[in-house]
Amino acid sequence: MAKAKHGLAEDRLQHLKHVIEDDIRRGRYYGAVILVARHGVIGLHEAIGHTNATDRRPVTKKSVFSLFSTTKAITNILVFRAMERGQFALTTKVSEIIPEFSGGRRQDVTFYHLLTHSSGLPSIFSVGPGGYIDVLDEVVAFICKEVHSVAEPGELVTYAPMVAHALMGEALRRTDPKKRSYRRIVEEELLKPLKMKETSVGVRADLKARHIVPIFLSELPMLHPGHSNYGPHGAFQEEQAEMPWVGCISTVSDMFRFAEMLRRGGELDGARIISPATLDAATRNRTGEKPNELYKALMAGPRGWEPYPAYIGLGFFLRGEAICHHQFGTLASPRTFGNYGAGSSLFWVDPERDMTFVCLSAGVMSEPDNVERYQRLSDIALSAAV
């Protein structure tokens, strides 16, 4: 193995770059920005490929990407901050904060159930025909009126693409002492103290020119319409969008600051975001050996993969012990944690190796292809730790 710097073998990191270059040449996706660090020191930070297949505009380290469900990590942290301040608790029933979310089995859904994706609510991606997903008020009203339990709270683990984090975003608004919007809470409680200047809720005007409009490389069974009618997935281009489950945009450099805050136990550059106690609780397996029912249906079944444990903490995905298909790779330590977004975005922190990985890519892959892609890239990155 060639020389190592800051505990990362340089030849392995260069191989990781070459694998991404080869993926792009093969047309698997258009481009990517990747960052790998150990002990807080960056070993690899590269921009590779293009923003799309037509104008061939190069991806750069300043490119801004839609985070999709990696947005959930941002909402999770704000929920933890609210809990640390006593606004509500893991054991608080959602209906106590949002009274219109009541009736039937959902009456007993708690914030613990929302964070662990075990609420018993259905896995839905949109608000139905003719509806828009970019206005939080409208999404919450739809959920309270139309979305009802399909299982007892705590019975099953079923990834919640939209409902859980829409409700948590609403709870943040309703319990906020300053009566701020979700957008302002994100900006003032997280982005400003972490100096994440290139991250926003919705496509902020000054970031629009650098924002890579998502292009989906496989057919989707759902649409993401926004009020401005930009197209079937136009919600991801809306400046005023408030979608606590999929609505943020960012750069790899900013997401590295977010991940570093987590690696350091909830603090970065003197800004304490959450406590070590909260982070420890959030990164423990809360779902046991239960499978993720949505992933079992959408990925394991069609690919012939054996169903595998969900391994979910409080909002974070965990690597866990099983040898199975996983975006964090097969070499990560069991308490490796992070989040990912549809076919494109991923960050993880391996606390045992003191290692951070962030990758945002252009060209939204199918989720099974994305899992296989990131499993491979994560394992190559992990093999560089020496």
N, C-alpha and C positions, 0 to 999 in steps of 0.2 A: 504494500500500500504506500502511496506517495506521502509526502510530508503533510502534517496536520497543523492547523492553525486554530487556536481557541477551541481545541477539542473536536474539530471537524476535519475529516480527511478531504483535502482539496480535489483529489482525483475523483472521489465519489460525487462530490458536488458538481464537478464539471460533467460527469456522466449523467447526472440528473438533468442538467441543462440540455445535453445532447438528446436525451430521450424525449423531452418536450419538443425540441426542434424536429425530431423524426415524426412525432405524432402530428405536428402541424403540416409537415410535408405530405403526410398520408391523408390529410383532410379530415382528421378526427375532430378537430376544433380549429378556430382561426388564430388564436393567439393567447398569451398568458403572461402575467407578471407573477413571479415566485420569489419568496424570501424564506431563507432558513437561517436560524440563529441558535447559538448555544451560550448559556450563561449571560444572555442579553447582548452578545456580540454577533453581528451579522456576518455569516460566512458566505452566503449567496444571495444576491438581489439582482434579478435579471428580468428584462422585458423582451419577450420573444414573439415574433409573428405579427399578425395584422388584426385590425378591428373587425373586418368582415372579408368576404370573398370577392367583392366587386371593386371598391375604390382602393384597396390595398394600402390603406392608411396604417402606418406602423403603430403597434402598441408601444407605449412608453411607460416609464416608472410613474409618470404623472397621470396616466389614464385613470378615468373614474368608471367604476363598474356598478351595476345593480347588484346588491347583496342577496336579493331574494330572501330565503329563510334564515340566512345568517343574521338578518335583522332581529330575529328572535333573541339572539344573544344580548343585544342592546336592551331590548325590553326586559329580559330576565334580570339584568343587573339593576335596572331601575326599580323593578319589583322588589328585589332584595333590599335596596336602599329604603324603600317605603316601609318594608317590614322592620328593618332596623330602627326606624323612627316611630314604630307603633301605629302606622296608619291602618294596617290589617296584618293578619298572620297566616301562616301556612294552614292553620286549622279554621280560618274564617270561611264561612260559606259565601260563595259568590253572590247569592241572592240577598245577603245582608248589605252588600254594597250596591248591587244593581237589582232592586226589588222586582223589576219587570222580568228578570230572569228567574222565574219561579214556576212551580207546578210540576207534578210528576217526580220522576227520579232525579231530575236535574236540580231539584230543590236542595239536595244534599251535596252537590259538587262543591269542593273546597279549592282554594288556591293551590294546595298540595296536589290535588288531582289535575289541575290545569298544567302545572309545571312538569309533572311526570307523565303527561299524555295518557292519563288513565281515568278521564272524566266520564267515560261512557257515552260521550257525544259523538256524532258521526264525523267522519273525515271528509269535509267539504272544502272546495277551493274557491267558490264564488257564491254570489247571492241569487243565482237563478237567471233565467232568460230576461234580457232587457235591463238587468241591474248593473250597477257600477260598484267597484270595490275600493275606489280611491278616497272615499269620504267615510271616516270612522263612524260618524253619527248614523249614517244609513246602514252600514254593515252591522252595527250593534243592534239597531232596531230590527233588522231582518233576523238576526240570531235569536233575539228575545221572542219574536213572534213565531218563527218558523222552524227553529232547530230544537229537536227534542231528543232525549236519551234513547240509545239503542242497547245499552247495557247498564248494569249497576255501577256507580262510581267505584273505582278500584278493582273491578272485575277483570278488565282487559287492558292491555297496553296497545293503543292505536294512535299513531302519530296524527296530530291535529294540525293540518296545513294552515288553517285560518282562525277557527273559532276561539281556541284557548287564548291566543295572544291578542285577538281583538278585545276579548273580555278583560284581559289584564291591562291593556292600554286604556280601556274605559275606566277601570278601577283606579288607575293612577290619576286620571283626570278628576274623578269624583272625590277622591280622598286628599287631593293636593291642597295644603293649607293656603297656597297662593292662587288657587283656581286657574292654573295655567293649562294651556293646551298640551297634548302629547308632544307636539313638535318643540314647544318651549321647554318642557321638562327634559327632553333629550338634550337639547342645546345647552341648557344651563346646568344640569346635574351631571352630564357626562362629557359631551364634546368640548365644552369650554375648559373644564379642569384638566382634561387629558390632552388639550391642545390638538384635537383632531379637527383641523381647519378645513380639510377636504372631504368631510363627511356631512351628509345632510339627510333630513327626512323629506322625501320627495326630491325632485331634480332642481336644486337651487340654481337660480339664474346664472350666477357666475361660474358654475361648474358644468353648465349645459354643453358647451363646446367640446369639453373633454370627456363627456359621458358617452360610453359605448352603448348604443341602443341594442337591447337584447335581440338576438336572432335565434330562434329555436330550430335545432337541427333534426328534430323528430316531431312527428305529429302528437299533439297533446289532446287529451279528452276534455280539456277545460279552456276557457278564455279568461282574459284579465282586462276587461274594458274599463276605460276611464272616461270622465265627463267630457274631455276635449276631443274625443273620437279620433285619437291618433291611430287606431287600428285595433285588431283583436286582443293585443296585449298592451294597449296604450296606457294602462295605469302606471306602467314603469317609466313613462315619460312625463308624468304630471308634476308640475312644480309644487302644487299645493297638496299633493297626496299625503294622507296620514294613514299608513297601513302598518301597525306595530308588528305584523307578522312577516312582511316582505318588502317594506317600502323605503329602506335606506339605500343610499349610494355611498361609495367610499373608494379610497385608493389602498393599495397594499401597504404603503407606509403608515397610513392612519390605522389600518387594522392591526398592524404590528404593534403600534402603541397600545391598542386595546388588549391584544393578547399578552403583551409584556406586563401590563397592569395585573392581569390574572396570574401570570407566572410568578410575579413578585408578591403574591398574596393579597391583592386588592389595592395596591398603591403604585404610583409611578410619579417620579420627579416631585415628591412631596405631597402629591394629591391623593388622599385616601378616599377611594370610591366605595369599597365594601370592606368589611372586617375579615380577618383570617378565619374566624369562627364560621361566618356565613359561607365563605368559599369552601371550607372543609366540608360543611354539610351539603353543599350543592354538588360536590364532585364525588359523592359516594353513591354506589348503585342502589337505587330505590325501587327497581322493577324486578329484581331477582333474575330468574331464568325465563320469565315470560317473553314470548316473541312479540315483535311489533307487527300487529295484524295487518296494517296497511302495507308495510314493506313485504310481508309474506305474500300478499296478494299481487302486488305490482312488480316485485323483483324476484324473490326466491322462487315462486311458482313458475313464471314464464321462462326463467333461465335454468330451471331444474336444480337450483341451489337448495341445500338443506335449510329449513327454517333455523334461525339463530336468535339468541337472546337479544332483547332490545337494548339492554344496558343503558338506562337513562337515569341521570341524577335529578337534581332540581333544575330543569331547563337545559342542562348540558348533556350531550351524548358522551358516553364513556367507552373506552376500548374493551374493558372486561377481559376475561380469561379465555374464552372459546377461540379456537382456530376457525375462523369463518370469514366470509367476504365483509370487508370493513374499510371505510374510507381512511381510517387512521393507520391502515396497514396491519400486518400480522406480527410485526416486531415491536410495536409500541408497548410500553408498560401498562398494566391493567388499569391504572388510574389516570391514564392519558384522557384528556377531556377537550371538548371544543364544540363547534357547530358548523353546519354547512348549508348551502343554498342550492336550489334546483340546478343540477347539471353544470355547475360553474364555480361556486365559491366554497372555500374551506379554510378554517384555521384550527389548529390544535396545539395544546401544550402538553408535553410529556414531563411531569414533575420529577420522575426518577432520573431522567437524563438531563433535566434542566434545559429543555430544548423547545423551540417555538417554530411553527411552520405556518405560513400563510400563502395561499395561491388564489388568485382571481383570474378567470379566463373568459375569453370572448368566443361566442358560439355555444349555445346551451345544449349540452348533450342529453340523451335519454338517461334516466337515473341509473339503470343497471350499467350502462357504459361508463357513467361518471364514477360509480363505486369502483369498478375495475380500474379505471384510470388513476384515481387517487390512492387506491390501495397500492398500486405499483409505485407511484411517485413517493408516497409516504415511506414505503419500505426502503427505497433507495436513499431517501434523506436520512432515515434512521440508521442505515448501514454506515453512514459517514461519521457517526458519533464514536470517537475513539478515546 
